[in-house]
Amino acid sequence: MTELTLENIERVLSRVRPYLQTDEGDVEVISIREGGIVNVRLLGNCRNCPLSLVTLRAGIERALMQEIPSVTRIESVN
């Protein structure tokens, strides 16, 4: 089982980022909270995109939860 650490989160995000960057977007980790909640900030075009919630849930959250089972939720902060 993969441990919930910033290094492991960044490793998973490195596989998601190319998709975000093709649309001039990106994501950064803000914090890891108790209970497996990861706070992220969407950057670039992802920040104001009408599909950002889909990107957050279906892309970023799904990838993290598959690789790091102790991730329970992703929250976007501004």
C-alpha angles and dihedrals in degrees: 000000000000115000121236102249134137089247093055092045090052090049091056093043090053087069093048098044098075089062092050092045093055085068092042093257137117143175133231130195112239101178147336111230133198113278095038097286114150119199115208136175121220112221138198117000091350090067096069101022115127088224095053092110090055090049090049097048106029097035115026101024094044093049093049095046092050093052100033110035093189090067104102102174144356120222126191118223128188 
